[in-house]
Structures are given as C-alpha cells and as structure tokens.
C-alpha cells in the first residue's frame, strides 16, 4: 500500500498523542528519496522537529502516524536553529537567540535584531515548503504541489499537484520521472502546461 504525505496533515505518535502538523518534506533530489518529515506545533512557542521517514508507518491525506511515542519525538533533532547576527560579514558573528523585546508600544525603538536561520538537513537536501510552485517546461508557474505519494522504501513515485483548468481548480497526478529540479519553494517538471491539462483528474483512493 502506498503512503501519501500531505502538507498540513495531523501527526500522531505511537501512544496516540497529537504531535502537530506536517509542515515540510525533506527530499534528497538525486534519488527522490524522502529522508525526513518536519513536524511543527505551536505558534508563539513554535517547535519544529525532524522525524526520519522510517518513523512513519502510516500516511494518509489527513493523518500521519509514527512508530515512536511523544516523549521520543521531543528528543528528535530540531529542524532549524535561529541565531542573532551580531557582526556583519564575520563567521564568528552569530550567537544563539535569547532576546525579549521590552514590554510596551515601542517596537520601532526596539526592533528585532537581524536573524540567521540554519536548517539541520544535508546540504544537498531540500525541505520542500507547503504549496511549493510547479514550474512547467515553458518556465511558467502553473500550480502548486499538494502532496507526494511514496513507495514502501520512502521514494517518491508520484506528486499530486493543484492546477486551474478552464477556470476550475483540479488535482492532477504526475510521475516522479517528470521532475527535473527540486527546490525549497518549487518543483520544475518536464511537462508542458497543455500536457498537464489533458491528464485525467486524480481520483481519491
């Protein structure tokens, strides 16, 4: 049975705890292997954890279930690290972020210092954002990625994209072989816009 990973799906631990939502999928672009998912919870005190794909034992469009419990997830690596940039152009000019703006209506007097973010993933991997753009062979933005379908080994077999055809929004499913380039905020494919429009609509299943 194939697994479908969809951005925004609820993530559940092995002990039934709600861990948050799936917000990114980490893909190794040379072999289209999904190595991790990013689980995010909270708003003001946002926490984002990297969960290896082998932790996932079930994935549907609305829910992802893990083989690890909630306590184990807390000890997983953070997806990102945030630093203050304290010295322009200096490799030594980044320090861990510990800062609280003074209370009151003085945001313009106490602006947030410059920040730098680093992602705890391999340099060549891509943490694909929700709603990443789909770029056609004509270099045109034609839609957005909705979800990805994986085989049992964690490799992408198809992607589900949301496009508009004749004024109506529809879902199309395309093979992974059509993907030419994977970036954080976009996927470039080898198919033309007219080719995609002729594909049958995706049936849920």
C-alpha positions, 0 to 999 in steps of 0.5 A, a space after each residue: 500500500 502506498 503512503 501519501 504525505 500531505 502538507 498540513 496533515 495531523 501527526 500522531 505518535 505511537 501512544 496516540 498523542 497529537 504531535 502537530 502538523 506536517 509542515 515540510 518534506 525533506 527530499 534528497 533530489 538525486 534519488 527522490 528519496 524522502 529522508 525526513 518529515 518536519 513536524 511543527 506545533 505551536 505558534 508563539 512557542 513554535 517547535 519544529 522537529 525532524 522525524 526520519 521517514 522510517 518513523 512513519 508507518 502510516 500516511 494518509 491525506 489527513 493523518 500521519 502516524 509514527 512508530 515512536 511515542 511523544 516523549 521520543 519525538 521531543 528528543 528528535 533533532 530540531 529542524 532549524 536553529 535561529 541565531 542573532 547576527 551580531 557582526 556583519 560579514 564575520 563567521 564568528 558573528 552569530 550567537 544563539 537567540 535569547 532576546 525579549 523585546 521590552 514590554 510596551 508600544 515601542 517596537 520601532 525603538 526596539 526592533 528585532 535584531 537581524 536573524 540567521 536561520 540554519 536548517 539541520 538537513 544535508 546540504 544537498 537536501 531540500 525541505 520542500 515548503 507547503 504549496 511549493 510552485 510547479 514550474 512547467 517546461 515553458 518556465 511558467 508557474 502553473 500550480 502548486 504541489 499538494 502532496 507526494 505519494 511514496 513507495 514502501 522504501 520512502 521514494 517518491 513515485 508520484 506528486 499530486 499537484 493543484 492546477 486551474 483548468 478552464 477556470 476550475 481548480 483540479 488535482 492532477 497526478 504526475 510521475 516522479 520521472 517528470 521532475 527535473 529540479 527540486 527546490 525549497 519553494 518549487 518543483 520544475 517538471 518536464 511537462 508542458 502546461 497543455 500536457 498537464 491539462 489533458 491528464 485525467 483528474 486524480 481520483 481519491 483512493 
